Amino acid sequence: MNSHNVDDHGIIRSPGKFEGAPRYLPYFWDMSLDGASDDAYDVCGIPTDFFIVDNADRAAYPELEDIYALSMWESDQGFVYHKTYQSSSEYEAARALAQEDDEES
């Protein structure tokens, strides 16, 4: 994994696709590239990966302690964005909407 300049709040400050993102995002991006997401859908035509955060993820990144899951996608400009979900119901609702959008396109 590439090294990034990370500030005291765990935000990547290095220029590039992860600039402004939390330090754990490259970790999930690498898993995405390896096909290790829990689900993947095209949301509004944008490939989006969904991950359920597990204990190994939380051990590596303690700031994920209160995060149940996350989704991530890459913009047309090459930046990686994400959304976190605090509960399984929030995650499942987002995943269901993504699946519905994927099936309609």
C-alpha positions as CSV (number, residue, x, y, z in Angstrom):
1,M,0.0,0.0,0.0
2,N,1.2,3.5,-0.8
3,S,2.3,5.7,2.1
4,H,0.3,8.9,2.6
5,N,0.8,12.0,4.6
6,V,-1.9,11.8,7.3
7,D,-2.7,14.6,9.7
8,D,-3.5,14.3,13.5
9,H,-7.1,13.6,12.7
10,G,-6.4,10.6,10.5
11,I,-7.1,12.5,7.3
12,I,-4.9,12.0,4.2
13,R,-3.3,15.2,3.2
14,S,-1.1,13.9,0.3
15,P,-2.3,14.9,-3.1
16,G,-4.0,12.2,-5.1
17,K,-7.1,10.0,-5.2
18,F,-7.3,9.8,-1.4
19,E,-6.6,13.4,-0.6
20,G,-9.1,14.5,2.2
21,A,-10.2,10.9,2.9
22,P,-9.7,9.0,6.2
23,R,-6.5,7.0,6.5
24,Y,-8.4,3.7,6.2
25,L,-9.8,4.3,2.8
26,P,-6.8,3.1,0.8
27,Y,-7.0,-0.2,2.8
28,F,-10.6,-0.8,1.6
29,W,-9.7,0.4,-1.9
30,D,-7.0,-2.3,-2.1
31,M,-9.6,-4.9,-1.0
32,S,-11.9,-3.6,-3.7
33,L,-9.3,-4.0,-6.4
34,D,-8.8,-7.6,-5.1
35,G,-12.6,-8.2,-5.5
36,A,-13.0,-8.6,-1.7
37,S,-16.0,-6.3,-1.2
38,D,-19.1,-7.7,0.4
39,D,-21.3,-6.4,-2.4
40,A,-20.8,-4.3,-5.5
41,Y,-23.4,-2.4,-7.6
42,D,-23.5,0.2,-10.3
43,V,-25.1,3.2,-8.6
44,C,-26.2,5.8,-11.1
45,G,-23.7,4.1,-13.5
46,I,-20.8,4.4,-11.0
47,P,-19.3,1.1,-9.7
48,T,-19.8,1.2,-5.9
49,D,-18.3,-1.3,-3.4
50,F,-19.9,-2.1,0.0
51,F,-18.0,-3.5,2.9
52,I,-19.1,-4.7,6.3
53,V,-16.4,-3.6,8.8
54,D,-15.1,-6.6,10.9
55,N,-13.0,-6.9,14.0
56,A,-9.7,-7.2,11.9
57,D,-10.6,-3.9,10.2
58,R,-11.2,-2.3,13.6
59,A,-8.0,-3.7,15.0
60,A,-6.1,-2.1,12.2
61,Y,-8.1,1.2,12.3
62,P,-9.6,1.9,15.8
63,E,-11.5,4.9,14.4
64,L,-13.8,2.3,12.8
65,E,-15.0,1.2,16.2
66,D,-18.5,2.7,15.7
67,I,-18.8,2.0,12.0
68,Y,-20.8,-1.0,10.9
69,A,-20.1,-0.7,7.2
70,L,-19.1,1.6,4.4
71,S,-19.5,2.1,0.7
72,M,-16.9,3.6,-1.7
73,W,-16.7,4.7,-5.3
74,E,-14.3,6.5,-7.7
75,S,-15.3,9.8,-9.4
76,D,-14.7,10.5,-13.1
77,Q,-11.8,12.6,-11.9
78,G,-10.2,9.7,-10.1
79,F,-10.9,10.7,-6.5
80,V,-12.2,8.0,-4.1
81,Y,-15.2,8.9,-2.0
82,H,-17.0,6.9,0.7
83,K,-20.0,6.8,3.0
84,T,-20.1,5.2,6.4
85,Y,-23.1,3.4,8.0
86,Q,-23.5,3.2,11.8
87,S,-25.9,0.3,11.9
88,S,-26.9,-2.8,10.0
89,S,-30.3,-1.3,9.2
90,E,-28.8,1.8,7.7
91,Y,-26.3,-0.3,5.7
92,E,-29.0,-2.7,4.4
93,A,-31.3,0.2,3.3
94,A,-28.4,1.8,1.4
95,R,-27.4,-1.6,-0.2
96,A,-31.0,-2.3,-1.2
97,L,-31.3,1.1,-2.9
98,A,-28.0,0.5,-4.7
99,Q,-29.2,-3.0,-5.8
100,E,-32.5,-1.5,-7.0
101,D,-30.6,1.2,-9.0
102,D,-28.2,-1.4,-10.4
103,E,-31.1,-3.6,-11.6
104,E,-32.8,-0.6,-13.3
105,S,-29.8,0.4,-15.3
